[in-house]
C-alpha cells in the first residue's frame, strides 16, 4: 500500500467496515416464505416494469424515463445538500472530502431505489417521496461513518497494524522483540519498520512498555517490548 489516490476507493460508496460480532450463535431456521415471496415479487416487478405507469416521465432529450422529488422530498434533499456543501470545505482529510463529494449523486440514487422498492411493494406512488429521501439521508450518514474508518486506516496503516498486533499479542513471548513478530509474517507486520510502528502505537496506548538495550559496541540489539500485565488475558 503506497497511499496514492487514484480515485478507485471513492467509487465504493456503499463500502462498510465489518465488525466481528461479540458473540456467535447458530441459527438454523427455514426462511420466512411469505417475506421471501414478497422480495421475489418486488424484484420481478422492478425488472419488468414500465415505470411510466408509476409516475416516471420521459422527454425528447432523455433516453430513459426519470422521476423527480415530490415537493416535500425536494425540501429534505435541499436541506441535506446545503449541509453537505457547507461541510465539504471544512473537511480536513482530502480523501474523505472527495468521497463525500460523490454523495451528491449517491443520496438521490438511494432515494430513487428506496422509492421504487416501495412502489413495487404497493406502498408508494408518484414522484420520489419524502420518506425515501429521509431513508437515503440516513443511509448516507451510516455509510459516512464507515468511510471514515476505512480512510482512517488508509491514512494511518500503523494503527491498523496495531489493532492486528493487539489481537494476537497473546501468542508472543513476554517480553518480545520486533523479530518475534515479523517472522510470523502477519498482515501489515512483515518487517521491522511495520512492527515497530505498530508497537509505538501500543506503547502510546499503554498496552506495551519498551526497554532500549544498553549499547555493547557490537551489533545493536533490538528493543524489548513488555506486555502490560493489567490487560485481560495477556501474559504476565
N, C-alpha and C positions, 0 to 999 in steps of 0.2 A: 504494500500500500504506500503510495507516494504522496497522497493528499491532494493530487491535482484535481481540478474541477473541469470536467468535460461536459457537464450538463446532464449526464446519464442519470444520476441518483434523483435529480429533481423530477424525472419522468415517472418515478414510482410514487405517485401522490397518495396511493392507498396503502403504502407500506406501514406496518406496525412492528413494534419490537416486542416479541413474545416474552412473557414472564412464566417461569416454571411454576406450576401450581404448588402450593404449600402442602397439599395432601392429594393423594390419588385414590380413586375409588372405581372399581369395575362396575360399569352399567351395562347390563345385558337385557335390554327391553326391545320389544317389537316396535317399529316406528308407528307413530300415530297415523293410521291410514287416512283419516279424514283430512288432516293437515297436509299430508304428503300429496294427496289428490288435489287439494286446493293449490299447492305450489305448482304442480304439473300443469294445471289448467291455466294459471296465470302466465306461465312461460309459453304455453302453446298459443294463447291469445296474443301475447306480445310479439311472438314470432310471425304470426299470420295476419295481424290486424291491419286494416286500412285506417290510419289514425285520423284521417279527415272526418271519419264518422264519430270521432271522440273529441272534436274541437280543434284539431290541428289545421293550420292554414297553409295555403300554397300561393306563391306569387309567380309572376312571369320571370322573375330574376333568380328564383331559388330552385335548385334541383330537387330538394327534399322538402316535405311538409315540416312545419315548425309550430311550436307553441310559444306563447308569451306568458309572463307572470300575470296572474289575476291582480287586481288593484291592491289588495291587502298584502299579497305576496311580494309585489313590487316595492312596497314600503319597507318591508322587512329586509329585502335584498339591498335596497338603497342605504339603509342604516348600517347593515353589516359591511357593505363595501366601503362606506365612508370611514368606518372604524379601522378597517384593514389598511386603507390608504394612508391614514394618519399614523398607523403603527410602523409601516414599512421603513420610512426614513430613520426611525429610532432603533431599528434592529441592528445590534452590534455584529452579529455573525452574518457575513455576506452570503454564505451558502444558504443560511436559513431565510434570509431576505429574498433570495432568488426563488427558493422553494415556495414561500408564502405568496410571492407574486403570481404563481400559477394557480393559486386558489381562486383568483378572479374568474377563471373558467371552470375550475373544479366544482365550486359551490353550485352554480346554476345547473351544471350537468347532473350532479347528485339530486338536486331538487326535481329535475325533469324525470329522472329514473324513479324516484320515490313516488312522484305523482302518477306516472304511467302504471306502476305496480298497483296503486290504489284504484286507478281507472279499470285495470284488468280485473281487479278483485271486486269491482262493483261498488266501491265506497267513495268514489270521487268522479267528477266530470268537469268538462270545460278546461279553462286555462290552468296553469300551474298554481296550485293552491298555497295559501299562507302556511298551512300545516306542513306541506312538503318543503317549503323554504326554511321553516324553523328546524325541521329534521336535518336538512342539509347543513345548516349553520352549526348544529350540534355535532354533526359528524366531522366537520372541518376543525372544530375545537379539539375533538378527540384525536384526530389524525395529527394535528399540530403538536400535541403533547408527545406523541411517539416520534415524530420527525425530530424534535429537539433532542430526544435521547439518542437517536441514530446519528445526527450530526455532531452531538457531543462526543461520541466515540470516534468519529472520523477526525475531529479536530484534536482529540487527545487520546490516541491509541494506547498510551501508557496507562490510562485509567481503566480501559477495558482489560488490558493485561493484568492490572492489579486485581480486578474482580476475579479473573480466572485463577490467579495465584491464590487469592484468599479462599477460593472454593476447594483448592487442592493442597493447601498448606499442611494439612494433617498427614499427608503422605511423605513429608520431608523430615529429615533429622532436625533436632533442635540442640545446638544451632545448626544453620546450613549456610552454604555459600552459593553464589550465583551459578557455579558449575553444577552443583547438586540439582539445580532447576533446569538449566538449558540442556543438559544431557538427556533429559526426558523428552525434549522436543515437543513440549506443549504449545498449542496455538498462541502466537504473539509472545512466546517466551523461549525463542530458539537460539538466542545468542546472549552474550554477557551484557551488551548495551540494553537490550529489551528487558532483561531480568532486573538489572539494577534500577532502571527507570520505574518498573513496577514496584520494586521494593521501596524506592523513595516515597512513592505514594502511600504505601502501607506504614512506613515509618511516620509520616505526617499524621496518619490516622491512628497512631499508637497501637497498631497491630504488631509491629516489629520494633526492635531496637537494634542498632548496628554498632559493631565494635571494629575499629580500624586496627589491624595488626601493627606492631612496632616494626620499623624498618630494620632489616638484618644485614643489609649490604648486598644481598643476593637478589634473586627474582622476587618482586613484591608478592606477598601473599594476598589472597582475596579477602575482602571484608567478611566478617561473620554476622549473620542475622539471627537474632534471638526472638522466638515467638512469645508474645505476651501471654503469660500463664493464666491471666484472668479471662482469656477468650474461651467460651464454652466449647468443649470438645477438642481443644488444641493440646498438643503435647506439652508437658511441663518438664 
